[in-house]
């Protein structure tokens, strides 16, 4: 399991750019992870999306998520109100 730490959002932070991801026929994997803040506390309701697709999910009360059948070369975008990556 991968733990991702996100920081509180500040209006002076640069905004993430939107770019497309060309999905190739590669191995599909299940991605499991946990999103926590800078103090190690779980972030409930964070959105995790696969860039360039409509595939996504949200974290549960423990900050955990699962995305099934994701291209192994995919890039994930994680966002939550009041936080930045």
MIDO-648639 format. One record per atom (N, C-alpha, C): x, y, z; residue in one letter. Coordinates in steps of 0.1 Angstrom, whole numbers, padded with zeros to 4 digits, always signed. Example, Ala and Ser with C-alpha at 12.3 -4.5 7.8 and 13.67 -1.06 7.14 Angstrom:
+0132-0057+0078A+0123-0045+0078A+0132-0033+0078A+0128-0022+0071S+0137-0011+0071S+0129+0000+0079S
! end
This chain:
+0008-0012+0000X+0000+0000+0000X+0009+0012+0000X+0005+0022-0008X+0013+0035-0009X+0006+0045+0000X+0013+0053+0008X+0007+0064+0015X+0011+0077+0009X+0001+0085+0006X+0003+0098-0001X+0000+0108+0009X+0009+0118+0011X+0007+0129+0020X+0004+0141+0012X-0007+0148+0015X-0010+0161+0008X-0010+0172+0019X-0007+0184+0014X-0005+0195+0023X-0017+0205+0022X-0020+0213+0032X-0030+0223+0032X-0028+0232+0020X-0039+0236+0013X-0039+0244+0002X-0037+0259+0006X-0028+0266-0002X-0027+0280+0000X-0029+0287-0014X-0036+0298-0014X-0040+0304-0026X-0027+0309-0034X-0016+0309-0028X-0004+0313-0036X+0003+0301-0043X-0002+0289-0040X+0003+0277-0046X+0000+0276-0061X+0009+0271-0069X+0006+0269-0083X-0005+0259-0085X-0014+0261-0095X-0024+0251-0098X-0019+0240-0107X-0023+0228-0105X-0019+0217-0113X-0024+0219-0127X-0016+0215-0137X-0019+0216-0151X-0027+0204-0155X-0036+0206-0165X-0044+0195-0170X-0038+0191-0183X-0034+0178-0183X-0028+0172-0196X-0035+0159-0198X-0035+0155-0211X-0041+0142-0214X-0031+0131-0213X-0036+0120-0211X-0027+0108-0209X-0031+0098-0220X-0022+0094-0228X-0025+0085-0239X-0024+0071-0233X-0036+0064-0232X-0036+0051-0226X-0032+0040-0236X-0022+0033-0234X-0018+0022-0243X-0022+0009-0237X-0022-0001-0245X-0026-0015-0241X-0014-0020-0233X-0015-0019-0220X-0005-0024-0211X-0011-0032-0200X-0004-0037-0191X-0009-0044-0180X-0018-0036-0171X-0029-0042-0167X-0039-0035-0158X-0036-0040-0144X-0036-0031-0134X-0034-0034-0120X-0045-0028-0112X-0046-0033-0099X-0054-0027-0089X-0045-0018-0081X-0050-0006-0079X-0042+0004-0071X-0049+0006-0058X-0042+0003-0047X-0047+0006-0033X-0038+0016-0026X-0044+0025-0019X-0035+0035-0012X-0043+0041+0000X-0036+0050+0006X-0041+0058+0017X-0036+0072+0016X-0045+0081+0017X-0042+0096+0016X-0042+0101+0030X-0031+0108+0034X-0030+0114+0048X-0025+0128+0046X-0028+0136+0056X-0023+0150+0056X-0009+0150+0062X-0003+0162+0064X+0011+0164+0068X+0013+0159+0083X+0002+0157+0090X+0003+0151+0104X+0001+0136+0104X-0001+0130+0092X-0004+0116+0092X-0018+0112+0094X-0027+0122+0095X-0042+0119+0097X-0048+0116+0084X-0057+0107+0083X-0064+0103+0071X-0072+0115+0065X-0073+0115+0052X-0081+0126+0045X-0093+0118+0039X-0104+0120+0045X-0117+0114+0041X-0122+0122+0029X-0127+0116+0019X-0134+0123+0008X-0125+0128-0002X-0112+0125-0002X-0103+0130-0012X-0106+0123-0025X-0105+0129-0036X-0108+0124-0049X-0095+0119-0056X-0095+0106-0061X-0084+0101-0068X-0089+0097-0082X-0083+0103-0092X-0087+0100-0106X-0075+0096-0114X-0077+0088-0125X-0067+0084-0134X-0067+0095-0145X-0056+0102-0146X-0055+0113-0156X-0058+0108-0170X-0066+0116-0177X-0069+0113-0191X-0081+0104-0192X-0087+0100-0181X-0098+0091-0181X-0109+0096-0172X-0121+0089-0172X-0131+0093-0163X-0131+0084-0151X-0121+0075-0150X-0120+0066-0139X-0116+0073-0126X-0123+0071-0115X-0119+0077-0102X-0126+0071-0091X-0122+0075-0079X-0129+0071-0066X-0126+0081-0056X-0131+0079-0044X-0129+0088-0032X-0124+0079-0021X-0117+0086-0011X-0112+0079+0000X-0123+0077+0011X-0121+0067+0019X-0131+0064+0029X-0127+0071+0042X-0133+0068+0053X-0130+0075+0066X-0116+0073+0071X-0109+0063+0066X-0095+0060+0070X-0086+0065+0059X-0091+0073+0049X-0082+0078+0039X-0078+0068+0028X-0084+0056+0029X-0081+0045+0020X-0089+0045+0007X-0083+0040-0004X-0090+0039-0017X-0085+0027-0025X-0093+0023-0034X-0090+0012-0043X-0095+0016-0057X-0086+0015-0067X-0090+0017-0081X-0086+0004-0088X-0096-0003-0095X-0093-0016-0101X-0091-0014-0116X-0083-0023-0122X-0081-0023-0136X-0075-0010-0142X-0064-0005-0136X-0058+0007-0140X-0045+0004-0148X-0043+0011-0158X-0031+0009-0166X-0019+0011-0157X-0009+0001-0158X+0002+0002-0149X+0011+0015-0151X+0009+0021-0162X+0017+0034-0165X+0009+0046-0163X-0003+0045-0157X-0012+0056-0155X-0007+0065-0145X-0011+0078-0145X-0008+0088-0136X-0021+0091-0128X-0019+0091-0114X-0031+0094-0106X-0031+0109-0102X-0042+0115-0101X-0044+0129-0096X-0052+0128-0083X-0047+0133-0073X-0053+0133-0060X-0056+0147-0055X-0069+0150-0052X-0073+0163-0048X-0083+0162-0036X-0083+0173-0028X-0093+0174-0017X-0094+0189-0014X-0106+0193-0011X-0109+0207-0008X-0100+0211+0004X-0092+0222+0002X-0084+0227+0013X-0070+0221+0014X-0067+0212+0004X-0054+0206+0004X-0047+0207-0010X-0034+0205-0010X-0027+0205-0023X-0017+0194-0022X-0013+0188-0034X-0003+0177-0034X+0011+0182-0033X
! end
